[in-house]
Every structure is written in structure tokens, then in C-alpha cells.
Amino acid sequence: MSSTPKLGRVQLQIMQVLWAQESATARQITDELNRQKPVGAPPIAHSTVQTLLRKLEAKGAVSHRVEERIFVFEPVHEQSEVATGAAADLLARLFNRSISGLVAHLVKHEKVSPEELDRLREVVAQAEAAQNARANATTAEGSR
């Protein structure tokens, strides 16, 4: 997997539109971002979206093709790739690669529903089961 680019807040919003629509023109992206904007927030200018698309293309996050003299943009990376890269960056920069530090921070400072806590327990149980399965496989190979 190639390295994923670091994205700013509005760049990420543009990427989310592209992931949802698979491809879009700058005008379509601008219109969608303005549809999604919070009540009372100023609209995003079309020129701003065009500038950010050029920057995203320079970073390798989007590519374009020309259809009837109009640029149609597409994401280069899957959303999951960008999420993985962003999470790894956050973990390294803010939590010294400590997953427990990140989770502890989130549980302490964010509202976590009982359903989310149950899901966290499931994730930990699945990780433990996978780790045990790998350890057992390694032990079995070593005793041959």
C-alpha cells in the first residue's frame, strides 16, 4: 500500500464526497459541501474547492479525467486506506504509539454509550483470540 497523504479538514470533506459519489466535478463537490454545511455556516466558495482539488491532486489523493472539457475527479485511495494512515499518524504523534493511551483518552473525554463500550469489549476479545491463535500456530510449528 502506498503512503496516504495527510489531509486537512476541508480536504477530508472533499474526499468524503468523492468516496460517496465515486467521481464528481468541482461544481458537484461544491454543491454537495454546501448542502452538508451546518446551519449558519458560510458557504464554501467554488474557487476554494478548485484550489483544494489541485492541492489534493498534487498530494496524490485524487486524479482527474476530462469529459467534454470538464475535469471529473476521483479518489486515488480507498477511504479505509486514508483512515488507517490517519489513525497511525494520530497514534504516533499524540500517543507515542500507545493504543491503550488513545482508547483511555477517548473513553475519558468523549461520551461513550453502553453500546460502544460493548463493541470495544468485542474488539478486544477478537484481538485476544487472534493473538492466541497466532501464538498457538507458532508453538505448533516449533514442535514439529
N, C-alpha and C positions, 0 to 999 in steps of 0.2 A: 504494500500500500504506500503510495506516495504521501509526502508530508502535506497536511492540510493547512491552508492559510488561516492566520488569526483574523477574526472578523470583528468589526465594531458593531455597536447596537443596531444602527440602521442598515448596515451591510447584511447583518444576520436577518433582519426583517425582509430585505430584498430576496435573500436566499430562500427564506421560508415560502415566499410567494412562488419562486421558481420551482421549489420542490413540490409544492401543491399542484402547480399547473404544468409542470414538466418543461415548458418553454413559454416565453412571453416577450412582448416588445417592451421598450422602456415606458411607453404610454400606458400599456396594460398594467405594468407594475405600479406606476404612479397612481393610477386609478384605484387599484386594489389596496395599496397602502393608505390612501385617503379614505377608503371605505372602512378600513380597520382602525383608524386613528381614534383615540379616546375622545369623548365629548369635550369640547372646549380647547382641544389641542390644535395648534395651527396646522394647516395642510402642508404636505411636503411638496416642494417645487419640482416640476418635471426636470428642470436643469440639474437639480441636486441628484435626482435618481440617475440621470445620464452620466454625471460625473462619477458617482459611486459605482456604476456599472463598468466604466472604464477602469477604475481602480481595482474592482473585483477581477476584471479580465487580466490586468497586469499582475495580480497576485496568483493567477491560475485557478481562481474559484469558479469562473464562468467562461463560456465560449459563446461565439455568436455565428450565425449563418445569415446570409442576406436573402430575403424573399421579397421580390418586387421592390427593390431598393430600400427595404426596411430591415433593420437589424432585429433578429429574433435571438434572444439569449437563452442559454441552457446551463444548468449547473454541471460542473465538471465532477464534483464529488457528491457521493450519497450523503444524505442527512446524518446517517449513523456514523460515517467516517468523520464528519466535522464535529459531531458530538463527542466522539471518542478522543479526538485531538484536543478539543477544548477542555474536556474533563481532565485529561492527563496534564495539560498545561496548568490548570487551576490547582490540581493536586500537588504538582511540583512547586509552583510559585508560592502558594499560600499555606500549604500544609506539610511541606517537607516530605512529600510522597506518603503521608500517613492517611490511609483510608479511614481508620478509626477516628482520627482527628477531624477529618471532613464530616463524617457522619455525626460525630458528637457535637460539632459546631451546629450543624443543621437541626438536629433534634433539640438542642438547647435554645436556638434563636429563631426557629420557624415554628409555625403552628403545624403539628403533625397529628393527623387524625388517627383514631384507633385502627382504621383500615390500612393506613400507611405503615403503622407500626407492625401490624400483622404481615404485611408484604415484606418489610425489612427482615422480619424473622424468617420468612420463607426463603429470601435471597441468601441469608447467612446459612441456613440449613442446606440449601442446594450447593453452596460453595464448599461447605464442610464435606458433604457427600462426594462431590467431585474430587476434592483433595484426598479423601480417604481412598477412593477408587484408584487414583494415580499412585498413591503410596503402596497399595496392595499389589498393583500391577508391577511396580518396580521391585517389590520384595519377591514376587513370584518369579520374575525373570532372573533375579540374582541367585535363587536357589536351584536353578536348573543346571 
